[in-house]
Amino acid sequence: MSLSSLIQTRGLNARVYRATYKVDGVGTRKKTFVPRPNMKMYVAARTSDERWDGDRQVVVELATLYVDGGSDIVATDRVEIEGIMFEVTGKRTPGHRKAGDRHFYHVLTASSNASL
């Protein structure tokens, strides 16, 4: 089974958020994330690590995600999957694939940083 078919058959619906800057009442630029259309993503691997940051316990979860080639997602977006918000930290396209190739897909690396 190709990754493209795994994305379509076993992929999870994910909500994508893109960063935009808005000016508040005093003229300061504030970064906010606005929702984009949902897309299917295949979650290939997830790892988590618990540690202490000062007096709070933090869980860092890393995920490898696969999306269809040509998907409108960039390395500064955020993705919400199953209620967990991930920050996309990298995007790559394996090999020399291009639009129209049936094996055209992107690999995303993402991390989540939540307090317990």
OpenMM code with the backbone's topology and positions (N, CA, C; nanometers):
from openmm import Vec3, app, unit

residues = "MET SER LEU SER SER LEU ILE GLN THR ARG GLY LEU ASN ALA ARG VAL TYR ARG ALA THR TYR LYS VAL ASP GLY VAL GLY THR ARG LYS LYS THR PHE VAL PRO ARG PRO ASN MET LYS MET TYR VAL ALA ALA ARG THR SER ASP GLU ARG TRP ASP GLY ASP ARG GLN VAL VAL VAL GLU LEU ALA THR LEU TYR VAL ASP GLY GLY SER ASP ILE VAL ALA THR ASP ARG VAL GLU ILE GLU GLY ILE MET PHE GLU VAL THR GLY LYS ARG THR PRO GLY HIS ARG LYS ALA GLY ASP ARG HIS PHE TYR HIS VAL LEU THR ALA SER SER ASN ALA SER LEU".split()
positions = [
    Vec3(0.0848, -0.1172, 0.0000),
    Vec3(0.0000, 0.0000, 0.0000),
    Vec3(0.0896, 0.1237, 0.0000),
    Vec3(0.0619, 0.2167, -0.0900),
    Vec3(0.1434, 0.3378, -0.0988),
    Vec3(0.1067, 0.4348, 0.0133),
    Vec3(0.1962, 0.5287, 0.0414),
    Vec3(0.1685, 0.6289, 0.1441),
    Vec3(0.0495, 0.7151, 0.1063),
    Vec3(0.0328, 0.7438, -0.0211),
    Vec3(-0.0812, 0.8242, -0.0646),
    Vec3(-0.2124, 0.7558, -0.0297),
    Vec3(-0.2194, 0.6243, -0.0488),
    Vec3(-0.3425, 0.5533, -0.0143),
    Vec3(-0.3580, 0.5402, 0.1373),
    Vec3(-0.2466, 0.5292, 0.2117),
    Vec3(-0.2556, 0.5277, 0.3583),
    Vec3(-0.3107, 0.6596, 0.4112),
    Vec3(-0.2697, 0.7689, 0.3507),
    Vec3(-0.3205, 0.9000, 0.3922),
    Vec3(-0.4718, 0.9044, 0.3758),
    Vec3(-0.5216, 0.8544, 0.2633),
    Vec3(-0.6651, 0.8595, 0.2360),
    Vec3(-0.7452, 0.7585, 0.3170),
    Vec3(-0.6924, 0.6386, 0.3396),
    Vec3(-0.7710, 0.5354, 0.4073),
    Vec3(-0.7558, 0.5365, 0.5588),
    Vec3(-0.6369, 0.5640, 0.6086),
    Vec3(-0.6132, 0.5604, 0.7530),
    Vec3(-0.5752, 0.6959, 0.8113),
    Vec3(-0.5784, 0.7976, 0.7298),
    Vec3(-0.5417, 0.9310, 0.7761),
    Vec3(-0.6445, 0.9883, 0.8717),
    Vec3(-0.5983, 1.0710, 0.9623),
    Vec3(-0.6849, 1.1376, 1.0585),
    Vec3(-0.7163, 1.2779, 1.0086),
    Vec3(-0.8371, 1.3240, 1.0368),
    Vec3(-0.8710, 1.4620, 1.0031),
    Vec3(-0.7972, 1.5550, 1.0972),
    Vec3(-0.7271, 1.6489, 1.0415),
    Vec3(-0.6485, 1.7428, 1.1213),
    Vec3(-0.6896, 1.8845, 1.0865),
    Vec3(-0.6932, 1.9669, 1.1873),
    Vec3(-0.7230, 2.1092, 1.1693),
    Vec3(-0.5900, 2.1828, 1.1599),
    Vec3(-0.5738, 2.2648, 1.0587),
    Vec3(-0.4496, 2.3391, 1.0360),
    Vec3(-0.4732, 2.4856, 1.0738),
    Vec3(-0.3762, 2.5440, 1.1423),
    Vec3(-0.3813, 2.6854, 1.1814),
    Vec3(-0.2584, 2.7562, 1.1251),
    Vec3(-0.2796, 2.8738, 1.0662),
    Vec3(-0.1701, 2.9507, 1.0069),
    Vec3(-0.1513, 3.0797, 1.0850),
    Vec3(-0.0256, 3.1157, 1.1076),
    Vec3(0.0065, 3.2375, 1.1828),
    Vec3(-0.0211, 3.3617, 1.0994),
    Vec3(-0.0849, 3.4588, 1.1616),
    Vec3(-0.1040, 3.5902, 1.1011),
    Vec3(-0.0733, 3.6941, 1.2081),
    Vec3(-0.0444, 3.8128, 1.1661),
    Vec3(-0.0148, 3.9214, 1.2592),
    Vec3(-0.1258, 4.0250, 1.2524),
    Vec3(-0.1754, 4.0622, 1.3707),
    Vec3(-0.2790, 4.1651, 1.3802),
    Vec3(-0.2279, 4.2755, 1.4706),
    Vec3(-0.2719, 4.3955, 1.4439),
    Vec3(-0.2324, 4.5111, 1.5244),
    Vec3(-0.3393, 4.5335, 1.6305),
    Vec3(-0.2965, 4.5406, 1.7578),
    Vec3(-0.3925, 4.5640, 1.8657),
    Vec3(-0.4194, 4.7137, 1.8817),
    Vec3(-0.4947, 4.7513, 1.9839),
    Vec3(-0.5377, 4.8892, 2.0049),
    Vec3(-0.4253, 4.9895, 2.0252),
    Vec3(-0.3100, 4.9426, 2.0734),
    Vec3(-0.1983, 5.0352, 2.0966),
    Vec3(-0.0931, 5.0285, 1.9864),
    Vec3(-0.1204, 4.9554, 1.8800),
    Vec3(-0.0287, 4.9502, 1.7667),
    Vec3(0.0736, 4.8384, 1.7704),
    Vec3(0.0622, 4.7492, 1.8675),
    Vec3(0.1554, 4.6371, 1.8773),
    Vec3(0.1085, 4.5226, 1.7879),
    Vec3(0.2029, 4.4646, 1.7142),
    Vec3(0.1697, 4.3480, 1.6299),
    Vec3(0.1637, 4.2237, 1.7168),
    Vec3(0.0529, 4.1513, 1.7075),
    Vec3(0.0354, 4.0275, 1.7844),
    Vec3(0.0185, 3.9109, 1.6878),
    Vec3(0.0871, 3.8035, 1.7195),
    Vec3(0.0780, 3.6835, 1.6374),
    Vec3(-0.0431, 3.6020, 1.6826),
    Vec3(-0.1318, 3.5718, 1.5894),
    Vec3(-0.2467, 3.4870, 1.6178),
    Vec3(-0.2518, 3.3771, 1.5127),
    Vec3(-0.3210, 3.2703, 1.5448),
    Vec3(-0.3333, 3.1579, 1.4519),
    Vec3(-0.4788, 3.1462, 1.4087),
    Vec3(-0.5003, 3.1502, 1.2782),
    Vec3(-0.6355, 3.1400, 1.2237),
    Vec3(-0.6535, 3.0025, 1.1595),
    Vec3(-0.7744, 2.9446, 1.1738),
    Vec3(-0.7971, 2.8112, 1.1172),
    Vec3(-0.7973, 2.8119, 0.9649),
    Vec3(-0.7456, 2.7053, 0.9097),
    Vec3(-0.7438, 2.6803, 0.7658),
    Vec3(-0.8311, 2.5571, 0.7408),
    Vec3(-0.8537, 2.5212, 0.6156),
    Vec3(-0.9334, 2.4004, 0.5903),
    Vec3(-0.8674, 2.2752, 0.6487),
    Vec3(-0.9514, 2.1813, 0.6930),
    Vec3(-0.9015, 2.0539, 0.7452),
    Vec3(-0.8353, 1.9747, 0.6332),
    Vec3(-0.7435, 1.8852, 0.6724),
    Vec3(-0.6833, 1.7937, 0.5755),
    Vec3(-0.6550, 1.6603, 0.6435),
    Vec3(-0.6412, 1.5574, 0.5627),
    Vec3(-0.6093, 1.4250, 0.6164),
    Vec3(-0.4596, 1.4111, 0.6320),
    Vec3(-0.4200, 1.3525, 0.7461),
    Vec3(-0.2792, 1.3268, 0.7741),
    Vec3(-0.2647, 1.1867, 0.8300),
    Vec3(-0.1636, 1.1176, 0.7830),
    Vec3(-0.1321, 0.9854, 0.8366),
    Vec3(-0.0232, 1.0028, 0.9417),
    Vec3(-0.0538, 0.9606, 1.0645),
    Vec3(0.0423, 0.9711, 1.1743),
    Vec3(0.1234, 0.8423, 1.1758),
    Vec3(0.2516, 0.8529, 1.1408),
    Vec3(0.3353, 0.7340, 1.1295),
    Vec3(0.4029, 0.6983, 1.2602),
    Vec3(0.4452, 0.7962, 1.3352),
    Vec3(0.5179, 0.7668, 1.4591),
    Vec3(0.4909, 0.8775, 1.5599),
    Vec3(0.4789, 0.8358, 1.6850),
    Vec3(0.4621, 0.9314, 1.7944),
    Vec3(0.5504, 0.8886, 1.9092),
    Vec3(0.6212, 0.9823, 1.9658),
    Vec3(0.6994, 0.9543, 2.0856),
    Vec3(0.6706, 1.0647, 2.1860),
    Vec3(0.6810, 1.0321, 2.3126),
    Vec3(0.6599, 1.1360, 2.4131),
    Vec3(0.7665, 1.1247, 2.5211),
    Vec3(0.7927, 1.2375, 2.5835),
    Vec3(0.8953, 1.2457, 2.6870),
    Vec3(0.8426, 1.3381, 2.7967),
    Vec3(0.8475, 1.2923, 2.9205),
    Vec3(0.8062, 1.3754, 3.0336),
    Vec3(0.9293, 1.4290, 3.1035),
    Vec3(0.9238, 1.5570, 3.1412),
    Vec3(1.0353, 1.6174, 3.2132),
    Vec3(0.9831, 1.7330, 3.2982),
    Vec3(1.0694, 1.7839, 3.3815),
    Vec3(1.0336, 1.8956, 3.4677),
    Vec3(1.0941, 2.0233, 3.4124),
    Vec3(1.0125, 2.1280, 3.4087),
    Vec3(1.0575, 2.2608, 3.3691),
    Vec3(1.0300, 2.3517, 3.4882),
    Vec3(1.1304, 2.3699, 3.5723),
    Vec3(1.1100, 2.4431, 3.6974),
    Vec3(1.0240, 2.3601, 3.7907),
    Vec3(0.9077, 2.4127, 3.8260),
    Vec3(0.8191, 2.3393, 3.9154),
    Vec3(0.7003, 2.2755, 3.8437),
    Vec3(0.7010, 2.2743, 3.7107),
    Vec3(0.5922, 2.2097, 3.6383),
    Vec3(0.6417, 2.0936, 3.5546),
    Vec3(0.5548, 1.9954, 3.5439),
    Vec3(0.5871, 1.8788, 3.4632),
    Vec3(0.5372, 1.9032, 3.3205),
    Vec3(0.6239, 1.8761, 3.2242),
    Vec3(0.5941, 1.9027, 3.0839),
    Vec3(0.6049, 1.7736, 3.0047),
    Vec3(0.5116, 1.7544, 2.9124),
    Vec3(0.5174, 1.6401, 2.8213),
    Vec3(0.5441, 1.6935, 2.6816),
    Vec3(0.6505, 1.6451, 2.6203),
    Vec3(0.6831, 1.6820, 2.4824),
    Vec3(0.6515, 1.5616, 2.3957),
    Vec3(0.5627, 1.5803, 2.2997),
    Vec3(0.5252, 1.4724, 2.2091),
    Vec3(0.5718, 1.5077, 2.0691),
    Vec3(0.6415, 1.4150, 2.0054),
    Vec3(0.6913, 1.4340, 1.8690),
    Vec3(0.6130, 1.3425, 1.7756),
    Vec3(0.5847, 1.3898, 1.6558),
    Vec3(0.5092, 1.3097, 1.5599),
    Vec3(0.5676, 1.3266, 1.4205),
    Vec3(0.5591, 1.2199, 1.3429),
    Vec3(0.5917, 1.2228, 1.2010),
    Vec3(0.4598, 1.2076, 1.1266),
    Vec3(0.4292, 1.3045, 1.0426),
    Vec3(0.3009, 1.3084, 0.9725),
    Vec3(0.3242, 1.3060, 0.8221),
    Vec3(0.2342, 1.2418, 0.7513),
    Vec3(0.2395, 1.2382, 0.6050),
    Vec3(0.1133, 1.3032, 0.5508),
    Vec3(0.1300, 1.3929, 0.4536),
    Vec3(0.0173, 1.4593, 0.3875),
    Vec3(0.0340, 1.4464, 0.2375),
    Vec3(-0.0773, 1.4596, 0.1666),
    Vec3(-0.0723, 1.4536, 0.0206),
    Vec3(0.0170, 1.5635, -0.0348),
    Vec3(0.0836, 1.5332, -0.1434),
    Vec3(0.1685, 1.6313, -0.2085),
    Vec3(0.0878, 1.7508, -0.2548),
    Vec3(0.1476, 1.8671, -0.2472),
    Vec3(0.0792, 1.9882, -0.2875),
    Vec3(-0.0116, 2.0458, -0.1804),
    Vec3(-0.0161, 1.9831, -0.0622),
    Vec3(-0.0988, 2.0341, 0.0473),
    Vec3(-0.0478, 2.1707, 0.0908),
    Vec3(-0.1407, 2.2594, 0.1232),
    Vec3(-0.1048, 2.3951, 0.1641),
    Vec3(-0.0711, 2.3949, 0.3127),
    Vec3(0.0518, 2.3587, 0.3438),
    Vec3(0.0991, 2.3579, 0.4817),
    Vec3(0.2455, 2.3987, 0.4816),
    Vec3(0.2826, 2.4804, 0.5787),
    Vec3(0.4199, 2.5292, 0.5866),
    Vec3(0.4769, 2.4996, 0.7244),
    Vec3(0.6065, 2.5147, 0.7380),
    Vec3(0.6754, 2.4763, 0.8610),
    Vec3(0.6455, 2.5669, 0.9801),
    Vec3(0.5670, 2.6720, 0.9618),
    Vec3(0.5299, 2.7580, 1.0744),
    Vec3(0.3845, 2.7378, 1.1174),
    Vec3(0.3147, 2.6445, 1.0537),
    Vec3(0.1753, 2.6184, 1.0871),
    Vec3(0.1634, 2.5368, 1.2156),
    Vec3(0.0439, 2.5315, 1.2673),
    Vec3(0.0102, 2.4418, 1.3779),
    Vec3(-0.0969, 2.3457, 1.3295),
    Vec3(-0.0958, 2.2244, 1.3857),
    Vec3(-0.1887, 2.1199, 1.3461),
    Vec3(-0.2522, 2.0620, 1.4718),
    Vec3(-0.3843, 2.0482, 1.4709),
    Vec3(-0.4537, 1.9873, 1.5834),
    Vec3(-0.5030, 1.8498, 1.5408),
    Vec3(-0.4525, 1.7463, 1.6106),
    Vec3(-0.4904, 1.6085, 1.5830),
    Vec3(-0.5370, 1.5451, 1.7131),
    Vec3(-0.6585, 1.4930, 1.7123),
    Vec3(-0.7165, 1.4271, 1.8292),
    Vec3(-0.7046, 1.5138, 1.9551),
    Vec3(-0.7283, 1.6428, 1.9408),
    Vec3(-0.7278, 1.7337, 2.0543),
    Vec3(-0.5906, 1.7807, 2.0996),
    Vec3(-0.4846, 1.7376, 2.0344),
    Vec3(-0.3485, 1.7785, 2.0706),
    Vec3(-0.2967, 1.8749, 1.9643),
    Vec3(-0.2466, 1.9892, 2.0093),
    Vec3(-0.1930, 2.0899, 1.9169),
    Vec3(-0.0433, 2.0647, 1.8955),
    Vec3(-0.0047, 2.0492, 1.7701),
    Vec3(0.1345, 2.0292, 1.7319),
    Vec3(0.1830, 2.1500, 1.6545),
    Vec3(0.3082, 2.1847, 1.6722),
    Vec3(0.3721, 2.2866, 1.5901),
    Vec3(0.4520, 2.2153, 1.4820),
    Vec3(0.4276, 2.2502, 1.3579),
    Vec3(0.5022, 2.1900, 1.2471),
    Vec3(0.6421, 2.2494, 1.2492),
    Vec3(0.7421, 2.1629, 1.2609),
    Vec3(0.8801, 2.2099, 1.2708),
    Vec3(0.9617, 2.1809, 1.1452),
    Vec3(0.9060, 2.1038, 1.0535),
    Vec3(0.9784, 2.0740, 0.9307),
    Vec3(0.8877, 2.0132, 0.8264),
    Vec3(0.9215, 2.0359, 0.6995),
    Vec3(0.8454, 1.9803, 0.5869),
    Vec3(0.9455, 1.9419, 0.4790),
    Vec3(0.9314, 1.8211, 0.4291),
    Vec3(1.0198, 1.7786, 0.3201),
    Vec3(0.9440, 1.6892, 0.2237),
    Vec3(0.9916, 1.6817, 0.1024),
    Vec3(0.9350, 1.5952, -0.0005),
    Vec3(1.0433, 1.4975, -0.0418),
    Vec3(1.0254, 1.3681, -0.0128),
    Vec3(1.1294, 1.2701, -0.0457),
    Vec3(1.1519, 1.2559, -0.1963),
    Vec3(1.2750, 1.2333, -0.2337),
    Vec3(1.3085, 1.2090, -0.3733),
    Vec3(1.2859, 1.3299, -0.4609),
    Vec3(1.2702, 1.3044, -0.5882),
    Vec3(1.2477, 1.4113, -0.6858),
    Vec3(1.1043, 1.4040, -0.7359),
    Vec3(1.0113, 1.3932, -0.6435),
    Vec3(0.8714, 1.3818, -0.6826),
    Vec3(0.8133, 1.5199, -0.7085),
    Vec3(0.7110, 1.5207, -0.7944),
    Vec3(0.6444, 1.6465, -0.8277),
    Vec3(0.4961, 1.6191, -0.8480),
    Vec3(0.4191, 1.7266, -0.8623),
    Vec3(0.2749, 1.7140, -0.8809),
    Vec3(0.2450, 1.6217, -0.9986),
    Vec3(0.1456, 1.5362, -0.9823),
    Vec3(0.1096, 1.4407, -1.0861),
    Vec3(0.1670, 1.3030, -1.0622),
    Vec3(0.2757, 1.2923, -0.9884),
    Vec3(0.3340, 1.1640, -0.9523),
    Vec3(0.2433, 1.0988, -0.8479),
    Vec3(0.2067, 0.9745, -0.8669),
    Vec3(0.1131, 0.9116, -0.7732),
    Vec3(0.1746, 0.8867, -0.6367),
    Vec3(0.3029, 0.8989, -0.6237),
    Vec3(0.3694, 0.8828, -0.4943),
    Vec3(0.4181, 1.0173, -0.4396),
    Vec3(0.3499, 1.1249, -0.4771),
    Vec3(0.3871, 1.2593, -0.4343),
    Vec3(0.3259, 1.2864, -0.2970),
    Vec3(0.4108, 1.3082, -0.1964),
    Vec3(0.3630, 1.3367, -0.0610),
    Vec3(0.4679, 1.4192, 0.0121),
    Vec3(0.4275, 1.4744, 0.1253),
    Vec3(0.5181, 1.5509, 0.2110),
    Vec3(0.5303, 1.4818, 0.3454),
    Vec3(0.6478, 1.4900, 0.4048),
    Vec3(0.6706, 1.4389, 0.5393),
    Vec3(0.6855, 1.5593, 0.6307),
    Vec3(0.6058, 1.5627, 0.7377),
    Vec3(0.6123, 1.6719, 0.8338),
    Vec3(0.6646, 1.6215, 0.9664),
    Vec3(0.7440, 1.7009, 1.0318),
    Vec3(0.7813, 1.6729, 1.1693),
    Vec3(0.7112, 1.7772, 1.2540),
    Vec3(0.6590, 1.7331, 1.3685),
    Vec3(0.5811, 1.8232, 1.4526),
    Vec3(0.6058, 1.7916, 1.5985),
    Vec3(0.5895, 1.8917, 1.6843),
    Vec3(0.6073, 1.8704, 1.8266),
    Vec3(0.4968, 1.9390, 1.9048),
    Vec3(0.4641, 1.8794, 2.0178),
    Vec3(0.3646, 1.9348, 2.1078),
    Vec3(0.4293, 1.9508, 2.2431),
    Vec3(0.4001, 2.0584, 2.3110),
    Vec3(0.4613, 2.0866, 2.4402),
    Vec3(0.3481, 2.1225, 2.5355),
    Vec3(0.3061, 2.0279, 2.6201),
    Vec3(0.1918, 2.0511, 2.7095),
    Vec3(0.2321, 2.0364, 2.8551),
    Vec3(0.1724, 2.1189, 2.9388),
    Vec3(0.1962, 2.1094, 3.0832),
    Vec3(0.0964, 2.0131, 3.1446),
    Vec3(0.1408, 1.9422, 3.2470),
    Vec3(0.0496, 1.8520, 3.3194),
    Vec3(-0.0041, 1.9199, 3.4421),
] * unit.nanometer
topology = app.Topology()
chain = topology.addChain("A")
for resn in residues:
    res = topology.addResidue(resn, chain)
    for name in ("N", "CA", "C"):
        topology.addAtom(name, app.Element.getBySymbol(name[0]), res)
